[in-house]
Amino acid sequence: MSVNPRVQDVVRQSWPKRQPRVSKRSKGDFSQAVKHLVDTRAKDMCELDGCGPIEVYHHRRPRGSGGSGLPWVGQAANCLGLTNRCHDWVEGKITGSSRTVSTENGWLVSMNGSVRADAVKVLYRGKDVYLTDDGRVVPASKEGKA
């Protein structure tokens, strides 16, 4: 049974108007100040390989399963500015990519441990480095954290 289009229009007009959805900043989201630090650190280009402008701010240690309750999850050391394609690669959503490889390269920080992101070496544009909460990129020494 089809509905008369005129009746549909009347019904739709009677629905309450929805306000535009405003995203609420949740615990663990990156603040504008942190995003600015990351943009400056990355010179506004993808931090994985410099393939294009930053489109998404990636949490190295995911926020799921209680991760957002940790105070350092919203800091710059836990953030990578990536293109959407590189983000999908890091998250293992593209054929040939894997979250295991992303963890080995420091693009993801294991939720099973208690290690902070600033203590996990990351492969950053082909070099092993540490990221800091003040927006610096510190070369990794062979002995450990520099």
Disulfide bonds with the S-S distance in Angstrom:
none
